[in-house]
Amino acid sequence: MPRNQQTVTAVASLELGAPSPASTAPRTSALPSAGPPHPLLVPPVLRLLHTALDGTVESFVNIWHNISERLDPHRPEPFAARSLAGKVAIVTGGNAGIGFATAQQLARRGAHVVIACRDPERAQAAVQRIAATTKPLFPAALPPAKDAAGKAAGAAAGYGSSVQVEAMQLDLGRLASVRDFAEQWRRRGLPLHLLVCNAGVMGPPARLETADGLEMQFQVNFLSHWLLANQLVAAERQRRTAAAAAARTGGPGARAGSRSRKAVAADVAKSDAGGGQLLAPGSSSSSSSRDGGSGGADGEEQEAREGLRVVMVTSLTHRAGALQWADKQSRASYEPFLSYGLSKLANVMTAAELQRRLDRNPCPHGGAADAAVSVHPGLVATHLANGFFTSRGTGWAAGGPLQPAVEAAVRGFGDLAGPLLMRTPDQSAAVMLHACLAPRGQVAGKYLALGRVASPDPAAEHPELAAELWDYAQELTGYRSPLQ
């Protein structure tokens, strides 16, 4: 029995689902006797060639985009007219790279953004950077002033320039931290409209284990996000159901949604050190209380209609992930690329399976249209990606006399070709915004790549494999999702 199954009592305290029985075993998929080949039987060489071909094509697409942007730097910004006032978003790993760029763009559009990060100092630095460098697309109106001096004073005080961004501590390498985060969020009572599961680990040279005894990439990239998404979906549905019931009876909770926003804003402003909550300079409880959008019952009804969207970040490397399917914890052998690919394949499968379960289990009070989507943001020049490619390019020379020269050559090539072959995090944010903000009917349950709906690896579209993975996640986490 996995070590973390012995400590599932914290899950029950969340009241978001029951622990899985100890006897629960992963579902085994039977190979079909007829019809198309089973996705796990695709020859390894074809999977690797497909992955390499995808990467090559995407590199050429990136070259075209990068050249086009240099020729036309004033192209329209995506979703520039979309206001997210009144929306609340959580971005894991929002302190750097793609996550930071995504959090910044959501904040620009008026969303209340929560950066979920393991390191409180890095989280605080990201919050302060977003606050200092982000110009809102929909600035708040200046307060009435009788003269120019009054208007200048109002502007200096931050009116029309503040964004709503904070941080909460989340260590995806510890399932206990994920449970604690979900419980803190449930107690805060804040609505949740968008969960971006972005944080990750990429290709450590040697196999690493988490505090729960699981392979690092599998847990951080996939399993902890699976647990987080399921618990937050359950918490949000409970909140909406309670608010709807109170509205029908006219009880004291009828305005729970707007009151909770004000209460949370005041709580965040106090910078609760125990919860790792940090508010962007210039934000205040008064600014957060405005995030009701249209306000009152109409605003709450609109919120319920739109529901919650879960965005699982994946990669084109998911096409190689099925090669690691039989050894999900990489205990028999460890290959960084394949283990990373498996974790990203699991994210594509989770988005599709989560969508199937959301459709089978609509929110009891009706009206809410929750959705899940997976997105490959592109070949992006992030710290993780640069480190991975450098390690892959120089690993063969490690410890030898050629290592310094090889490392210098790889870095030089990266500095020269990287700006053409790869996207910047800011460029990738446009792809992320499409996954976050495109109409639900266009993206629900889909895999997005290069900014459009694409076909993932056949294994990602296999319902039996997805159900097997879901059962395996329940077994490892000790959490039985209400979405069955």
LOBA-940556 format. One record per residue (C-alpha): residue number from 1; x, y, z. Coordinates in nm, 3 decimals. Layout:
BEGIN
R, NUM, X, Y, Z
...
//
This chain:
BEGIN
R, 1, 0.000, 0.000, 0.000
R, 2, 0.142, 0.342, -0.089
R, 3, 0.260, 0.537, 0.210
R, 4, 0.020, 0.824, 0.154
R, 5, -0.286, 0.590, 0.169
R, 6, -0.224, 0.551, 0.541
R, 7, -0.303, 0.918, 0.604
R, 8, -0.633, 0.987, 0.438
R, 9, -0.818, 1.127, 0.740
R, 10, -0.745, 1.482, 0.625
R, 11, -0.948, 1.411, 0.314
R, 12, -1.259, 1.327, 0.513
R, 13, -1.239, 1.660, 0.697
R, 14, -1.287, 1.836, 0.367
R, 15, -1.630, 1.676, 0.326
R, 16, -1.573, 1.686, -0.048
R, 17, -1.576, 1.310, -0.103
R, 18, -1.518, 0.981, 0.072
R, 19, -1.183, 0.802, 0.091
R, 20, -1.139, 0.512, -0.147
R, 21, -1.164, 0.166, 0.012
R, 22, -0.827, 0.007, 0.071
R, 23, -0.931, -0.276, -0.154
R, 24, -0.978, -0.050, -0.457
R, 25, -0.753, -0.168, -0.739
R, 26, -0.671, 0.003, -1.064
R, 27, -0.896, -0.098, -1.350
R, 28, -0.730, -0.314, -1.613
R, 29, -0.816, -0.248, -1.975
R, 30, -0.886, -0.548, -2.192
R, 31, -0.729, -0.534, -2.535
R, 32, -0.991, -0.547, -2.810
R, 33, -0.992, -0.850, -3.038
R, 34, -1.111, -0.655, -3.341
R, 35, -1.129, -0.303, -3.469
R, 36, -0.855, -0.040, -3.467
R, 37, -0.526, -0.118, -3.289
R, 38, -0.526, -0.060, -2.916
R, 39, -0.340, 0.268, -2.845
R, 40, -0.091, 0.095, -2.617
R, 41, 0.012, -0.133, -2.903
R, 42, 0.135, 0.146, -3.128
R, 43, 0.504, 0.066, -3.200
R, 44, 0.741, 0.275, -2.986
R, 45, 0.933, 0.397, -3.289
R, 46, 0.614, 0.543, -3.437
R, 47, 0.536, 0.727, -3.114
R, 48, 0.881, 0.878, -3.098
R, 49, 0.873, 0.973, -3.466
R, 50, 0.531, 1.135, -3.422
R, 51, 0.660, 1.335, -3.125
R, 52, 0.969, 1.445, -3.319
R, 53, 0.757, 1.539, -3.621
R, 54, 0.522, 1.745, -3.404
R, 55, 0.817, 1.926, -3.253
R, 56, 0.970, 1.996, -3.594
R, 57, 0.645, 2.129, -3.739
R, 58, 0.586, 2.344, -3.433
R, 59, 0.938, 2.487, -3.455
R, 60, 0.868, 2.603, -3.812
R, 61, 0.533, 2.747, -3.701
R, 62, 0.712, 2.933, -3.423
R, 63, 0.964, 3.071, -3.672
R, 64, 0.678, 3.202, -3.885
R, 65, 0.499, 3.354, -3.584
R, 66, 0.816, 3.515, -3.451
R, 67, 0.901, 3.667, -3.790
R, 68, 0.541, 3.784, -3.836
R, 69, 0.538, 3.955, -3.498
R, 70, 0.859, 4.137, -3.577
R, 71, 0.711, 4.256, -3.907
R, 72, 0.380, 4.350, -3.747
R, 73, 0.433, 4.426, -3.377
R, 74, 0.090, 4.591, -3.341
R, 75, -0.128, 4.289, -3.406
R, 76, -0.456, 4.280, -3.208
R, 77, -0.429, 4.141, -2.857
R, 78, -0.640, 3.827, -2.802
R, 79, -0.955, 3.871, -2.593
R, 80, -0.874, 4.240, -2.547
R, 81, -1.244, 4.321, -2.512
R, 82, -1.312, 4.047, -2.257
R, 83, -1.352, 4.182, -1.905
R, 84, -1.299, 3.932, -1.624
R, 85, -1.425, 4.162, -1.351
R, 86, -1.593, 3.948, -1.088
R, 87, -1.403, 3.634, -1.189
R, 88, -1.163, 3.446, -0.963
R, 89, -0.876, 3.241, -1.103
R, 90, -0.615, 3.015, -0.943
R, 91, -0.290, 2.960, -1.136
R, 92, -0.051, 2.699, -1.000
R, 93, 0.311, 2.789, -1.062
R, 94, 0.206, 3.143, -1.142
R, 95, 0.532, 3.282, -1.008
R, 96, 0.736, 3.220, -1.325
R, 97, 0.732, 3.131, -1.694
R, 98, 0.404, 3.044, -1.862
R, 99, 0.217, 3.057, -1.532
R, 100, 0.334, 3.410, -1.458
R, 101, 0.245, 3.533, -1.807
R, 102, -0.099, 3.373, -1.779
R, 103, -0.164, 3.517, -1.433
R, 104, -0.059, 3.862, -1.553
R, 105, -0.291, 3.852, -1.854
R, 106, -0.585, 3.736, -1.644
R, 107, -0.516, 4.015, -1.395
R, 108, -0.499, 4.268, -1.680
R, 109, -0.854, 4.173, -1.771
R, 110, -0.982, 4.233, -1.419
R, 111, -0.977, 3.884, -1.269
R, 112, -0.892, 3.828, -0.904
R, 113, -0.587, 3.604, -0.951
R, 114, -0.448, 3.368, -0.689
R, 115, -0.092, 3.248, -0.749
R, 116, -0.052, 2.902, -0.594
R, 117, 0.319, 2.851, -0.530
R, 118, 0.544, 2.636, -0.312
R, 119, 0.788, 2.915, -0.221
R, 120, 0.626, 3.213, -0.039
R, 121, 0.916, 3.446, -0.122
R, 122, 0.893, 3.376, -0.494
R, 123, 0.518, 3.410, -0.477
R, 124, 0.547, 3.750, -0.309
R, 125, 0.797, 3.865, -0.570
R, 126, 0.558, 3.759, -0.848
R, 127, 0.266, 3.939, -0.684
R, 128, 0.468, 4.258, -0.651
R, 129, 0.598, 4.233, -1.007
R, 130, 0.249, 4.191, -1.153
R, 131, 0.124, 4.482, -0.945
R, 132, 0.410, 4.705, -1.057
R, 133, 0.413, 4.620, -1.428
R, 134, 0.055, 4.535, -1.522
R, 135, -0.166, 4.796, -1.683
R, 136, -0.534, 4.697, -1.660
R, 137, -0.727, 4.678, -1.986
R, 138, -1.035, 4.798, -1.800
R, 139, -0.914, 5.050, -1.539
R, 140, -1.154, 5.155, -1.269
R, 141, -1.297, 5.503, -1.300
R, 142, -1.133, 5.782, -1.107
R, 143, -1.339, 5.910, -0.812
R, 144, -1.517, 6.243, -0.856
R, 145, -1.283, 6.538, -0.805
R, 146, -1.352, 6.911, -0.825
R, 147, -1.016, 7.011, -0.967
R, 148, -0.706, 6.879, -1.141
R, 149, -0.520, 6.852, -0.813
R, 150, -0.788, 6.622, -0.676
R, 151, -0.773, 6.402, -0.984
R, 152, -0.394, 6.384, -0.962
R, 153, -0.418, 6.285, -0.597
R, 154, -0.665, 6.011, -0.685
R, 155, -0.439, 5.876, -0.957
R, 156, -0.141, 5.880, -0.722
R, 157, -0.342, 5.680, -0.469
R, 158, -0.374, 5.398, -0.722
R, 159, -0.723, 5.450, -0.860
R, 160, -0.755, 5.307, -1.208
R, 161, -0.421, 5.123, -1.194
R, 162, -0.448, 4.847, -0.933
R, 163, -0.486, 4.480, -1.013
R, 164, -0.618, 4.210, -0.783
R, 165, -0.357, 3.943, -0.727
R, 166, -0.254, 3.743, -0.421
R, 167, -0.068, 3.426, -0.336
R, 168, -0.139, 3.110, -0.142
R, 169, 0.114, 2.843, -0.056
R, 170, 0.081, 2.509, -0.236
R, 171, 0.344, 2.235, -0.252
R, 172, 0.244, 1.987, -0.521
R, 173, 0.516, 1.753, -0.400
R, 174, 0.310, 1.683, -0.088
R, 175, -0.047, 1.554, -0.110
R, 176, -0.106, 1.687, 0.242
R, 177, -0.033, 2.039, 0.115
R, 178, -0.287, 1.994, -0.165
R, 179, -0.552, 1.887, 0.086
R, 180, -0.468, 2.182, 0.312
R, 181, -0.494, 2.424, 0.019
R, 182, -0.835, 2.288, -0.080
R, 183, -0.960, 2.311, 0.277
R, 184, -0.838, 2.670, 0.314
R, 185, -1.009, 2.761, -0.011
R, 186, -1.335, 2.598, 0.095
R, 187, -1.335, 2.789, 0.422
R, 188, -1.273, 3.121, 0.250
R, 189, -1.596, 3.086, 0.056
R, 190, -1.465, 3.267, -0.250
R, 191, -1.617, 3.162, -0.584
R, 192, -1.389, 2.996, -0.835
R, 193, -1.428, 3.041, -1.209
R, 194, -1.092, 2.926, -1.344
R, 195, -0.829, 2.677, -1.228
R, 196, -0.511, 2.669, -1.437
R, 197, -0.307, 2.358, -1.351
R, 198, 0.027, 2.481, -1.482
R, 199, 0.304, 2.410, -1.229
R, 200, 0.540, 2.129, -1.314
R, 201, 0.876, 1.957, -1.303
R, 202, 1.057, 1.878, -1.627
R, 203, 1.307, 1.600, -1.682
R, 204, 1.531, 1.574, -1.375
R, 205, 1.832, 1.365, -1.484
R, 206, 1.785, 1.114, -1.203
R, 207, 1.461, 0.969, -1.069
R, 208, 1.333, 1.170, -0.773
R, 209, 1.062, 1.081, -0.524
R, 210, 0.821, 1.312, -0.346
R, 211, 0.745, 1.307, 0.025
R, 212, 0.465, 1.063, -0.062
R, 213, 0.706, 0.814, -0.219
R, 214, 0.594, 0.875, -0.577
R, 215, 0.791, 0.967, -0.889
R, 216, 0.832, 1.344, -0.886
R, 217, 0.706, 1.429, -1.236
R, 218, 0.407, 1.197, -1.207
R, 219, 0.291, 1.354, -0.882
R, 220, 0.374, 1.722, -0.936
R, 221, 0.265, 1.746, -1.298
R, 222, -0.040, 1.520, -1.281
R, 223, -0.149, 1.352, -0.957
R, 224, -0.152, 1.655, -0.727
R, 225, -0.333, 1.856, -0.994
R, 226, -0.587, 1.574, -1.028
R, 227, -0.651, 1.588, -0.653
R, 228, -0.661, 1.968, -0.647
R, 229, -0.904, 1.990, -0.938
R, 230, -1.142, 1.732, -0.795
R, 231, -1.149, 1.888, -0.451
R, 232, -1.193, 2.243, -0.580
R, 233, -1.467, 2.140, -0.823
R, 234, -1.648, 1.974, -0.533
R, 235, -1.600, 2.278, -0.307
R, 236, -1.724, 2.518, -0.575
R, 237, -2.031, 2.307, -0.645
R, 238, -2.110, 2.290, -0.275
R, 239, -2.077, 2.668, -0.250
R, 240, -2.304, 2.729, -0.549
R, 241, -2.562, 2.478, -0.429
R, 242, -2.574, 2.637, -0.083
R, 243, -2.606, 2.986, -0.232
R, 244, -2.887, 2.873, -0.464
R, 245, -3.074, 2.706, -0.179
R, 246, -3.042, 3.017, 0.035
R, 247, -3.164, 3.233, -0.254
R, 248, -3.474, 3.018, -0.297
R, 249, -3.565, 3.042, 0.071
R, 250, -3.461, 3.404, 0.113
R, 251, -3.237, 3.302, 0.401
R, 252, -2.931, 3.486, 0.534
R, 253, -2.708, 3.318, 0.277
R, 254, -2.895, 3.458, -0.022
R, 255, -2.620, 3.712, -0.082
R, 256, -2.344, 3.478, 0.025
R, 257, -2.155, 3.519, -0.298
R, 258, -2.104, 3.894, -0.273
R, 259, -2.053, 3.888, 0.104
R, 260, -1.789, 3.622, 0.078
R, 261, -1.596, 3.829, -0.176
R, 262, -1.589, 4.125, 0.063
R, 263, -1.497, 3.907, 0.357
R, 264, -1.218, 3.736, 0.169
R, 265, -1.079, 4.066, 0.042
R, 266, -1.063, 4.196, 0.397
R, 267, -0.899, 3.873, 0.511
R, 268, -0.640, 3.888, 0.233
R, 269, -0.564, 4.251, 0.310
R, 270, -0.455, 4.141, 0.656
R, 271, -0.189, 3.922, 0.485
R, 272, -0.252, 3.606, 0.686
R, 273, 0.102, 3.474, 0.722
R, 274, -0.022, 3.130, 0.817
R, 275, -0.198, 3.087, 0.484
R, 276, 0.071, 3.253, 0.278
R, 277, -0.175, 3.513, 0.153
R, 278, -0.022, 3.823, -0.003
R, 279, -0.220, 4.104, -0.165
R, 280, -0.086, 4.309, -0.451
R, 281, 0.005, 4.664, -0.352
R, 282, -0.272, 4.900, -0.449
R, 283, -0.550, 4.645, -0.399
R, 284, -0.794, 4.682, -0.115
R, 285, -1.111, 4.537, 0.025
R, 286, -1.303, 4.811, -0.149
R, 287, -1.157, 4.722, -0.488
R, 288, -1.225, 4.354, -0.435
R, 289, -1.581, 4.424, -0.334
R, 290, -1.638, 4.563, -0.681
R, 291, -1.561, 4.230, -0.843
R, 292, -1.926, 4.134, -0.839
R, 293, -1.946, 4.263, -1.197
R, 294, -2.311, 4.339, -1.254
R, 295, -2.372, 4.287, -0.885
R, 296, -2.663, 4.141, -0.691
R, 297, -2.868, 3.842, -0.799
R, 298, -2.811, 3.905, -1.170
R, 299, -2.435, 3.883, -1.126
R, 300, -2.463, 3.564, -0.924
R, 301, -2.694, 3.405, -1.182
R, 302, -2.446, 3.486, -1.459
R, 303, -2.167, 3.336, -1.248
R, 304, -2.366, 3.015, -1.204
R, 305, -2.438, 2.988, -1.576
R, 306, -2.070, 3.012, -1.668
R, 307, -1.949, 2.760, -1.413
R, 308, -1.590, 2.659, -1.341
R, 309, -1.327, 2.581, -1.604
R, 310, -1.029, 2.355, -1.529
R, 311, -0.730, 2.399, -1.762
R, 312, -0.472, 2.119, -1.758
R, 313, -0.138, 2.223, -1.909
R, 314, 0.021, 1.948, -2.117
R, 315, 0.289, 1.914, -2.387
R, 316, 0.346, 1.763, -2.729
R, 317, 0.566, 1.511, -2.545
R, 318, 0.245, 1.345, -2.424
R, 319, 0.259, 1.143, -2.747
R, 320, 0.552, 0.945, -2.606
R, 321, 0.394, 0.901, -2.263
R, 322, 0.218, 0.572, -2.339
R, 323, 0.561, 0.406, -2.360
R, 324, 0.581, 0.448, -1.981
R, 325, 0.222, 0.336, -1.910
R, 326, 0.312, -0.006, -1.767
R, 327, 0.561, 0.150, -1.522
R, 328, 0.390, 0.470, -1.412
R, 329, 0.625, 0.527, -1.119
R, 330, 0.936, 0.456, -1.330
R, 331, 1.057, 0.198, -1.080
R, 332, 1.180, -0.059, -1.332
R, 333, 1.366, 0.204, -1.533
R, 334, 1.377, 0.581, -1.552
R, 335, 1.400, 0.788, -1.869
R, 336, 1.333, 1.160, -1.801
R, 337, 1.166, 1.228, -2.136
R, 338, 0.927, 0.932, -2.115
R, 339, 0.834, 0.996, -1.752
R, 340, 0.764, 1.359, -1.832
R, 341, 0.560, 1.253, -2.135
R, 342, 0.353, 1.016, -1.922
R, 343, 0.266, 1.294, -1.677
R, 344, 0.154, 1.514, -1.966
R, 345, -0.044, 1.231, -2.127
R, 346, -0.218, 1.189, -1.791
R, 347, -0.317, 1.557, -1.799
R, 348, -0.476, 1.523, -2.144
R, 349, -0.662, 1.212, -2.030
R, 350, -0.772, 1.382, -1.709
R, 351, -0.924, 1.679, -1.890
R, 352, -1.124, 1.452, -2.121
R, 353, -1.234, 1.218, -1.841
R, 354, -1.317, 1.507, -1.608
R, 355, -1.538, 1.654, -1.880
R, 356, -1.720, 1.323, -1.921
R, 357, -1.782, 1.307, -1.546
R, 358, -1.890, 1.671, -1.525
R, 359, -2.143, 1.602, -1.799
R, 360, -2.269, 1.293, -1.615
R, 361, -2.289, 1.482, -1.285
R, 362, -2.434, 1.830, -1.349
R, 363, -2.440, 2.065, -1.052
R, 364, -2.758, 1.982, -0.852
R, 365, -2.902, 2.335, -0.857
R, 366, -2.871, 2.348, -1.238
R, 367, -2.750, 2.621, -1.467
R, 368, -2.377, 2.579, -1.407
R, 369, -2.177, 2.458, -1.707
R, 370, -1.843, 2.341, -1.573
R, 371, -1.573, 2.248, -1.823
R, 372, -1.227, 2.095, -1.850
R, 373, -0.972, 2.142, -2.127
R, 374, -0.608, 2.047, -2.186
R, 375, -0.366, 2.279, -2.363
R, 376, -0.017, 2.252, -2.507
R, 377, 0.111, 2.613, -2.480
R, 378, 0.387, 2.556, -2.733
R, 379, 0.764, 2.519, -2.729
R, 380, 0.834, 2.799, -2.485
R, 381, 1.168, 2.937, -2.368
R, 382, 1.115, 2.896, -1.995
R, 383, 1.371, 2.814, -1.727
R, 384, 1.235, 2.458, -1.710
R, 385, 1.249, 2.400, -2.084
R, 386, 1.593, 2.556, -2.129
R, 387, 1.732, 2.342, -1.849
R, 388, 1.575, 2.029, -1.993
R, 389, 1.708, 2.082, -2.345
R, 390, 2.053, 2.172, -2.213
R, 391, 2.060, 1.858, -2.001
R, 392, 1.949, 1.642, -2.294
R, 393, 2.205, 1.797, -2.526
R, 394, 2.501, 1.768, -2.291
R, 395, 2.422, 1.455, -2.091
R, 396, 2.635, 1.230, -2.309
R, 397, 2.943, 1.435, -2.225
R, 398, 2.878, 1.459, -1.850
R, 399, 3.190, 1.398, -1.645
R, 400, 3.416, 1.383, -1.949
R, 401, 3.683, 1.620, -2.078
R, 402, 3.448, 1.753, -2.348
R, 403, 3.175, 1.859, -2.105
R, 404, 3.270, 2.232, -2.081
R, 405, 3.300, 2.269, -2.459
R, 406, 2.975, 2.081, -2.525
R, 407, 2.784, 2.287, -2.269
R, 408, 2.919, 2.610, -2.420
R, 409, 2.820, 2.496, -2.770
R, 410, 2.468, 2.399, -2.662
R, 411, 2.419, 2.728, -2.478
R, 412, 2.548, 2.920, -2.779
R, 413, 2.309, 2.740, -3.012
R, 414, 2.023, 2.806, -2.773
R, 415, 2.103, 3.176, -2.753
R, 416, 2.120, 3.198, -3.132
R, 417, 1.829, 2.976, -3.241
R, 418, 1.608, 2.987, -2.934
R, 419, 1.443, 3.323, -3.009
R, 420, 1.334, 3.187, -3.349
R, 421, 1.250, 2.826, -3.262
R, 422, 1.069, 2.890, -2.935
R, 423, 0.801, 3.120, -2.807
R, 424, 0.838, 3.358, -2.517
R, 425, 0.615, 3.310, -2.211
R, 426, 0.425, 3.623, -2.314
R, 427, 0.355, 3.470, -2.656
R, 428, 0.238, 3.148, -2.494
R, 429, -0.009, 3.345, -2.282
R, 430, -0.222, 3.403, -2.593
R, 431, -0.259, 3.025, -2.632
R, 432, -0.338, 2.991, -2.263
R, 433, -0.602, 3.264, -2.283
R, 434, -0.774, 3.072, -2.562
R, 435, -0.802, 2.769, -2.334
R, 436, -0.921, 2.987, -2.047
R, 437, -1.166, 3.216, -2.225
R, 438, -1.286, 3.058, -2.551
R, 439, -1.657, 2.965, -2.554
R, 440, -1.721, 2.648, -2.358
R, 441, -1.881, 2.469, -2.651
R, 442, -1.564, 2.507, -2.855
R, 443, -1.314, 2.367, -2.606
R, 444, -1.487, 2.158, -2.337
R, 445, -1.311, 1.822, -2.309
R, 446, -1.077, 1.908, -2.597
R, 447, -0.701, 1.913, -2.646
R, 448, -0.567, 2.246, -2.773
R, 449, -0.234, 2.296, -2.950
R, 450, -0.101, 2.599, -3.137
R, 451, -0.412, 2.789, -3.035
R, 452, -0.668, 2.552, -3.188
R, 453, -0.843, 2.222, -3.118
R, 454, -0.616, 1.934, -3.220
R, 455, -0.607, 1.555, -3.208
R, 456, -0.404, 1.416, -2.917
R, 457, -0.233, 1.080, -2.905
R, 458, -0.484, 0.793, -2.949
R, 459, -0.417, 0.677, -2.593
R, 460, -0.547, 1.011, -2.463
R, 461, -0.884, 0.951, -2.630
R, 462, -0.933, 0.600, -2.494
R, 463, -1.209, 0.607, -2.226
R, 464, -1.107, 0.277, -2.066
R, 465, -0.749, 0.391, -2.017
R, 466, -0.873, 0.722, -1.876
R, 467, -1.099, 0.539, -1.631
R, 468, -0.807, 0.316, -1.532
R, 469, -0.593, 0.623, -1.466
R, 470, -0.876, 0.784, -1.266
R, 471, -0.905, 0.477, -1.043
R, 472, -0.527, 0.471, -0.999
R, 473, -0.530, 0.836, -0.891
R, 474, -0.806, 0.765, -0.639
R, 475, -0.603, 0.476, -0.500
R, 476, -0.282, 0.678, -0.465
R, 477, -0.447, 0.984, -0.310
R, 478, -0.701, 0.799, -0.095
R, 479, -0.965, 1.038, -0.229
R, 480, -1.283, 0.914, -0.392
R, 481, -1.408, 1.187, -0.621
R, 482, -1.780, 1.269, -0.607
R, 483, -1.765, 1.269, -0.988
R, 484, -1.825, 0.901, -1.066
//
